[in-house]
């Protein structure tokens, strides 16, 4: 489960970005997680309490926004949701596509106190 390492890296990046700021604590971290990223949201959420071992994150909450996997068919140009169609274009049946969204793993917002 690499999500624990991702939680620690997220905390490190946030701490680094807040260094020198007049911040007493992180209230909420909002993460964007793509539907077909290598991050399992449930596992990330279950590992998040480990970040609370750091003083800045003691009472921090986690919010996650799941970004849908959307592709564009390279044959016919149709944009479609990848997961429900298992990656096949619903218009022409081609599997050849460009991934437009769904692989994200971003810190979208950090609310501080």
C-alpha positions as CSV (number, residue, x, y, z in Angstrom):
1,X,0.0,0.0,0.0
2,X,1.9,3.1,-1.3
3,X,-0.8,5.4,0.0
4,X,0.9,5.7,3.4
5,X,4.0,7.1,1.6
6,X,1.8,9.5,-0.4
7,X,0.2,10.8,2.8
8,X,3.6,11.5,4.3
9,X,4.8,13.2,1.1
10,X,1.6,15.3,1.0
11,X,2.2,16.4,4.6
12,X,5.9,17.2,3.8
13,X,4.9,19.3,0.7
14,X,2.3,21.2,2.7
15,X,4.6,21.8,5.6
16,X,7.3,23.1,3.2
17,X,4.9,25.4,1.4
18,X,3.7,26.8,4.8
19,X,7.1,27.4,6.2
20,X,7.6,31.0,7.3
21,X,3.8,31.6,7.2
22,X,1.8,32.6,10.3
23,X,-0.1,29.3,10.5
24,X,-0.9,27.5,13.7
25,X,-2.6,24.4,12.1
26,X,-3.9,22.8,9.0
27,X,-7.7,22.6,9.2
28,X,-8.5,20.7,6.0
29,X,-6.7,19.3,3.1
30,X,-8.6,18.9,-0.2
31,X,-7.1,16.3,-2.6
32,X,-8.0,15.7,-6.2
33,X,-7.7,12.0,-7.0
34,X,-8.2,10.7,-10.5
35,X,-10.6,7.8,-11.1
36,X,-7.9,5.8,-12.9
37,X,-4.9,7.1,-10.9
38,X,-2.8,4.6,-9.0
39,X,-4.2,6.0,-5.7
40,X,-7.0,4.1,-4.1
41,X,-9.1,6.8,-2.3
42,X,-10.3,4.5,0.5
43,X,-6.7,3.5,1.3
44,X,-5.5,7.1,1.2
45,X,-8.3,8.1,3.5
46,X,-7.5,5.3,5.9
47,X,-3.8,6.3,6.0
48,X,-4.5,10.0,6.5
49,X,-4.6,9.8,10.3
50,X,-0.8,9.1,10.2
51,X,-0.3,12.7,9.1
52,X,-1.9,13.8,12.4
53,X,1.3,12.7,14.2
54,X,2.8,15.9,12.9
55,X,1.9,18.9,15.0
56,X,0.6,21.0,12.1
57,X,-1.9,18.3,11.2
58,X,-3.0,17.3,14.6
59,X,-6.7,18.0,14.0
60,X,-6.6,18.1,10.2
61,X,-9.5,16.8,8.1
62,X,-9.3,15.3,4.6
63,X,-11.7,16.0,1.7
64,X,-11.3,14.2,-1.6
65,X,-12.6,15.1,-5.0
66,X,-12.7,12.2,-7.4
67,X,-11.9,13.3,-11.0
68,X,-13.7,11.3,-13.6
69,X,-11.7,9.5,-16.2
70,X,-12.5,11.0,-19.5
71,X,-11.0,10.1,-22.9
72,X,-11.2,11.3,-26.5
73,X,-11.4,8.6,-29.1
74,X,-8.6,8.9,-31.6
75,X,-10.7,7.4,-34.4
76,X,-14.0,9.4,-34.2
77,X,-13.2,12.2,-31.7
78,X,-16.0,11.4,-29.2
79,X,-15.3,12.3,-25.6
80,X,-16.5,9.7,-23.2
81,X,-16.3,8.4,-19.6
82,X,-13.7,5.6,-19.6
83,X,-14.7,3.5,-16.6
84,X,-18.3,2.6,-17.6
85,X,-17.2,1.6,-21.1
86,X,-14.0,-0.2,-19.9
87,X,-12.1,2.2,-22.2
88,X,-13.9,1.5,-25.4
89,X,-15.5,4.3,-27.4
90,X,-19.2,4.0,-27.1
91,X,-19.7,5.5,-30.5
92,X,-17.3,3.5,-32.7
93,X,-15.9,0.8,-30.4
94,X,-12.3,1.8,-30.8
95,X,-10.0,1.3,-27.8
96,X,-7.5,3.9,-29.1
97,X,-8.0,7.0,-27.0
98,X,-6.3,10.0,-25.5
99,X,-6.8,10.3,-21.7
100,X,-8.1,13.8,-20.9
101,X,-8.6,13.5,-17.2
102,X,-8.6,10.9,-14.5
103,X,-4.9,10.4,-13.5
104,X,-4.7,13.4,-11.2
105,X,-3.2,13.3,-7.7
106,X,-3.1,16.9,-6.6
107,X,-3.3,19.0,-3.4
108,X,-6.2,21.2,-4.5
109,X,-6.6,23.3,-1.4
110,X,-5.2,23.6,2.1
111,X,-7.3,25.4,4.7
112,X,-5.3,26.7,7.6
113,X,-6.0,28.2,11.0
